[in-house]
Amino acid sequence: MRLPLQDYFRLRKLKSNGQHYVCINCGCPVPELYRRISSTVLKITDCEKCKTPADKYIEFEALIILIDLVLLSKSAYRHILYNSNCKNLWKIGIILILLEAYCLWTETFSKFTNVCYRSDHPDPFLAEKGFYLSSLHILIGTILLYTFVYLLTRIMLHCANIGSDTGKAYPLVLLQGTILASIAKFFFIPIIIWKQHTTDSAMAIHISLVVAYFVISLIQIHSVVSQCSWTKSAVIVLLAFVVKTYFLTEISLFLNALM
């Protein structure tokens, strides 16, 4: 097996601070993902617990991994969050915040929410202030969702050392997982392109499906990083989403006052 070069999803190196790889099938820590047979041949290590290859994705191209991410594969999530060093993940998060902020600013969501930061001021510099407020709105919403998911996980799971066997800090992995789940928001792009040529009902269905897909993605990722059942993750994420929506609605009233 020859290890391909992957620009975005690279294997991270083991460090002396106790970080480990994990099996993408069962989540059990493994000391290594492959053994080097020769300078050009590698053999994937089998997991001692489930007796399957620890990480099959190390011989896959990044496109295959991306497809499995879209299909909500837990194995793909474990590969990215624990066995890879995706340095561009924070850049993806910024792009997604700006994308959703643009949708909010251009009133794409105006028929489905009461939040609108659009300004008709003749001065273009003052008119674009609405975009910055929209960006702040989305950023605050993301931070609130992450915070409530984290707090509810600590409260409901009654576990202080979640994910300690993986060697990566749980708050960091949960933050990376939240950004990874937000990739679903790229599906807002068709709304931006074709919103002038579609009906309100079609847009409502599209937006609802994207939001539902994002929530399901976050539930799936939460069950991976928190090592709990899908049902518990669903309760935590849905409750956090509802509380976040309430607080964000109150915050939007303050931001609207700045217009």
HUWOPE-V926256 format. One record per backbone hydrogen bond with DSSP energy under -1.0 kcal/mol. CO is the residue of the C=O (numbers start at 1). NH is the residue of the N-H. If there is no record, write none. Layout:
co=<CO:CO>
nh=<NH:NH>
//
This chain:
co=<1:10:21:23:28:30:33:35:41:41:43:45:47:52:54:55:56:57:61:62:63:64:65:66:67:68:69:73:74:75:76:77:78:78:85:86:88:89:90:91:92:93:94:95:96:97:98:99:100:101:102:103:104:109:109:123:124:127:128:129:130:131:132:133:134:135:136:137:138:139:140:141:142:143:144:145:146:147:148:149:150:151:152:153:161:163:166:169:170:171:172:173:174:175:176:177:178:180:181:182:183:184:185:186:188:189:190:191:194:199:200:201:202:203:204:205:206:207:208:209:210:211:212:213:214:215:216:217:218:219:220:221:222:229:230:231:232:233:234:235:236:237:238:239:240:241:242:243:244:245:246:247:248:249:251:252:253:255:256>
nh=<42:85:30:27:23:21:45:43:37:38:35:54:51:47:24:58:59:60:65:66:67:68:69:70:71:73:72:77:78:79:80:81:82:83:87:89:92:93:94:95:96:97:98:99:100:101:102:103:104:105:106:108:107:112:113:127:128:130:132:133:134:135:136:137:138:139:140:141:142:143:144:145:146:147:148:149:150:151:152:153:154:155:156:157:164:166:20:173:174:175:176:177:178:179:180:181:182:183:184:185:186:187:188:189:192:193:194:195:197:203:204:205:206:207:208:209:210:211:212:213:214:215:216:217:218:219:220:221:222:223:224:225:226:233:234:235:236:237:238:239:240:241:242:243:244:245:246:247:248:249:250:251:252:253:255:256:257:258:259>
//
